[in-house]
Amino acid sequence: MSRTSRLAACAACVAASALLAACSTPPVRSAAEIRAQGYSTQGMDRYKAGDLPRALAFFEQALGVAQSIEDDDAIAAARLNLSMVYLRMGRQDDALKQLDLVLDEPRLAFSPDRRAEAALRRAMATQASDRTSAAQSLDRAEALCGGRCAVRGKILNLKSYLALGAGRPDEALKLAQQARGALAKDDALEKANALRLQGSAYIAMRQPAAAVAPLTEALTMDKAAGASDKIYQDLLLLGQASPDKPEVARDYWTRAREVAVAAKNQAGVERTAKLLGAPPP
């Protein structure tokens, strides 16, 4: 190969490398997209801190910016976040309205995953007051989700919870086991939920010994996440999983009571006080 040919070949390699590098570069986001993401991040930070009015304001700003550039996914995400805040504020009707605006919006191209998440959240919001409506929303979420989607594991967990409440522990156990396999590896809290549901199902099936392993694993995961309310539930159930070991059960319930007292969980304090036969503080 001549020197000229070699130089040409080398130039071609450099050009190809540059082209490949350009292909791997993520697309540049617009200033509006960055601003909307910033509002969403600030809203989530305020939500986690319990500052609901400011969280609401930030998510409303995120929605406004997303609407100004008709960013379908960002609009859906903002409405889902708004529904979350409204629910925590006790404004269920406002929360359901935001979810319905994702579920039933005909003009914007919301993804099936976003619509499935909206249906799932609607089921979660209504399951305590209207089981029929919750079941319908859950069926819709499952249909939108199909064989797999980002929220499939959560859908299965809620189906397990409803089956358990309806007195079908065998079905609840199978659904919770399926849920664990469908969840993302890093979704520790939801995996702990699946384990806790398995333990609850075993207790309902009068197989308490089988409940200990999943409940112990759930407790470890919830401790790592610092989830006080979940830790309380794990300890409560572990006590129920030890019917033939009254001292072991009492130890678990004592620990559950201490967690409830520290977390100012008055309902938990009263429940464990009854189990222990002690007056609430």
Residue pairs with C-beta under 8 A, 6 or more apart in sequence:
1 9
29 37
30 69
32 65
32 68
32 69
32 71
33 69
33 71
33 74
35 65
36 62
36 65
36 66
36 69
36 71
36 74
36 78
37 62
37 74
39 58
39 59
39 61
39 62
39 65
40 58
40 59
40 62
40 74
40 77
40 78
40 81
42 58
43 54
43 55
43 56
43 57
43 58
43 59
43 61
43 62
43 81
43 85
44 55
44 81
46 52
46 54
46 55
46 58
47 55
47 81
47 84
47 85
47 88
52 85
52 88
52 89
55 85
56 82
56 85
56 86
56 89
59 78
59 81
59 82
59 85
60 78
60 82
62 74
62 77
62 78
62 81
63 75
63 78
63 79
63 82
65 74
66 74
66 75
66 77
66 78
67 75
70 108
72 108
72 109
72 110
72 111
73 110
73 111
73 114
75 108
75 110
76 102
76 108
76 110
76 111
76 114
76 115
76 118
77 114
79 98
79 99
79 101
79 102
79 118
80 98
80 99
80 102
80 114
80 117
80 118
80 121
82 94
82 95
82 98
83 94
83 95
83 96
83 98
83 99
83 118
83 121
83 125
84 95
84 121
86 92
86 94
86 95
86 98
87 95
87 125
92 125
95 125
96 122
96 125
96 126
99 118
99 119
99 121
99 122
99 125
100 118
100 122
102 110
102 114
102 115
102 117
102 118
103 115
103 118
103 119
103 122
103 140
112 144
112 145
112 146
112 149
113 145
113 149
113 150
113 151
115 144
116 141
116 142
116 144
116 145
116 149
116 151
116 155
117 141
117 150
117 151
119 137
119 138
119 140
119 141
119 144
120 137
120 138
120 141
120 151
120 154
120 155
120 158
122 134
122 137
123 134
123 135
123 137
123 138
123 141
123 158
124 134
124 158
126 133
126 134
126 137
127 134
127 158
127 161
127 162
131 162
131 165
131 166
134 162
135 162
138 155
138 158
138 159
138 162
141 151
141 155
142 155
142 159
145 151
145 152
145 155
148 182
150 184
152 182
153 179
153 180
153 181
153 182
153 183
153 184
153 187
153 190
153 194
154 179
154 183
154 190
156 175
156 176
156 178
156 179
156 182
156 194
157 175
157 176
157 179
157 190
157 193
157 194
157 197
159 175
160 171
160 172
160 173
160 175
160 176
160 179
160 194
160 197
160 201
161 172
161 197
163 169
163 171
163 172
163 175
164 172
164 197
164 200
164 201
164 204
169 200
169 201
169 202
169 204
169 205
170 201
170 205
172 197
172 200
172 201
172 204
173 197
173 198
173 201
173 202
173 205
175 197
176 194
176 195
176 197
176 198
176 201
177 194
177 198
179 190
179 193
179 194
179 197
180 191
180 194
180 195
180 198
183 190
183 191
183 194
188 221
188 224
188 225
189 221
189 222
189 225
189 227
189 230
191 221
192 217
192 218
192 221
192 222
192 225
192 227
192 230
192 234
193 218
193 230
195 214
195 215
195 217
195 218
195 221
196 214
196 215
196 218
196 230
196 233
196 234
196 237
198 211
198 214
199 211
199 212
199 214
199 215
199 218
199 237
199 238
199 241
200 211
200 237
202 208
202 210
202 211
202 214
202 241
203 211
203 237
203 240
203 241
208 240
208 241
208 242
208 243
208 244
209 241
211 237
211 240
211 241
212 238
212 241
212 242
215 234
215 237
215 238
215 241
216 238
218 230
218 234
219 231
219 234
219 235
219 238
222 230
222 231
222 234
223 231
228 259
228 262
228 263
228 265
229 263
229 265
229 268
231 259
232 256
232 259
232 260
232 263
232 265
232 268
235 252
235 253
235 255
235 256
235 259
236 252
236 253
236 256
236 268
236 271
236 272
238 252
239 248
239 249
239 250
239 251
239 252
239 253
239 256
239 275
240 249
242 248
242 249
242 252
243 249
250 276
253 272
253 275
253 276
254 272
254 276
256 268
256 272
257 268
257 269
257 272
257 273
257 276
259 265
259 268
260 266
260 268
260 269
260 271
260 272
261 269
261 281
269 280
269 281
270 280
273 279
273 280
